[in-house]
Amino acid sequence: MIFDKGFTEKLKLDMAERLSPKRYKHTLGVAAAAVKLAHIYGLDEEKAEVAGLLHDAEKEAGLEEMQSLADSLYADSLDPEIMEQANLLHGYAAAAYAVLKYNILDKEIVDAIAHHTTGAKEMKPLEKVIFMADYIEENRDFPGVGTLREIAFKDLDRAVLAGYDMTISYLLQEEKTIFTGTVVNRNALLNEMRRCRGK
C-alpha cells in the first residue's frame, strides 16, 4: 500500500463534492473497472483505483482553470491542440490537480490520469487500464461497448486499439475533427503489437 489508510475514501468524498452526480457516478464506475482490469493484468489495484477516482477531477472545470493547472505541471510541453480543447486537456489538468492537491508523485498514476483521453505513444500498463476503464465502466452504453468489455478483459492491447478505432470511426461519422495525436498513438500501438507478435 502506498497511500494512508482511508485515502481512497477521502478521494471519493472529495470527488462527490467536486463533480456533478452524473460525473461522480461515472468516476466510481471507472475506478471499479480499473481495479478489475488491474487484478486481471497483475497491476497495483490501489494505484488503479486512485487514478480512476481522479481521472476526471477537472472535467467540469473551465478551460482557463484547466490551462493554468496543466501549465503548472507540463509547462510548454503540451501540443497546442490539446491546450485549446477542454475535452483533450482535462486529463492533463486532472494530473496536475492530483500532484498539487494530494501530492501524488507516482509517475504511473500521474501519467495514467493525464493520458486517459488522448492516449500516448508508449503507454504503460496502468495508462492502458485507465484508458480502457473510461470506455467500459458499467454506466457506459454505446454501440459496441459490450464487445469492447469482452476484449478488455482478455487482451488489453487489442482493447486499447479497438478503443482508438471506435473513437476515430465515431469522429469521422460525425464529421468532427480528429486530434492528430490520436492517430499517431494508435499507429504506435499497432506497430508495437506487430513487433511483439512477430508480424
C-alpha positions, 0 to 999 in steps of 0.5 A, spaced: 500 500 500 502 506 498 497 511 500 494 512 508 489 508 510 482 511 508 485 515 502 481 512 497 475 514 501 477 521 502 478 521 494 471 519 493 468 524 498 472 529 495 470 527 488 462 527 490 463 534 492 467 536 486 463 533 480 456 533 478 452 526 480 452 524 473 460 525 473 461 522 480 457 516 478 461 515 472 468 516 476 466 510 481 464 506 475 471 507 472 475 506 478 471 499 479 473 497 472 480 499 473 481 495 479 478 489 475 482 490 469 488 491 474 487 484 478 486 481 471 493 484 468 497 483 475 497 491 476 497 495 483 489 495 484 490 501 489 494 505 484 488 503 479 483 505 483 486 512 485 487 514 478 480 512 476 477 516 482 481 522 479 481 521 472 476 526 471 477 531 477 477 537 472 472 535 467 467 540 469 472 545 470 473 551 465 478 551 460 482 557 463 482 553 470 484 547 466 490 551 462 493 554 468 493 547 472 496 543 466 501 549 465 503 548 472 505 541 471 507 540 463 509 547 462 510 548 454 510 541 453 503 540 451 501 540 443 497 546 442 491 542 440 490 539 446 491 546 450 485 549 446 480 543 447 477 542 454 475 535 452 483 533 450 486 537 456 482 535 462 486 529 463 492 533 463 489 538 468 486 532 472 494 530 473 496 536 475 490 537 480 492 530 483 500 532 484 498 539 487 492 537 491 494 530 494 501 530 492 501 524 488 508 523 485 507 516 482 509 517 475 504 511 473 498 514 476 500 521 474 501 519 467 495 514 467 490 520 469 493 525 464 493 520 458 486 517 459 483 521 453 488 522 448 492 516 449 500 516 448 505 513 444 508 508 449 503 507 454 504 503 460 500 498 463 496 502 468 495 508 462 492 502 458 487 500 464 485 507 465 484 508 458 480 502 457 476 503 464 473 510 461 470 506 455 467 500 459 465 502 466 458 499 467 454 506 466 457 506 459 452 504 453 454 505 446 454 501 440 459 496 441 461 497 448 459 490 450 464 487 445 469 492 447 468 489 455 469 482 452 476 484 449 478 488 455 478 483 459 482 478 455 487 482 451 488 489 453 492 491 447 487 489 442 482 493 447 486 499 447 486 499 439 479 497 438 478 503 443 482 508 438 478 505 432 471 506 435 473 513 437 476 515 430 470 511 426 465 515 431 469 522 429 469 521 422 461 519 422 460 525 425 464 529 421 468 532 427 475 533 427 480 528 429 486 530 434 492 528 430 495 525 436 490 520 436 492 517 430 499 517 431 498 513 438 494 508 435 499 507 429 504 506 435 500 501 438 499 497 432 506 497 430 508 495 437 503 489 437 506 487 430 513 487 433 511 483 439 507 478 435 512 477 430 508 480 424 
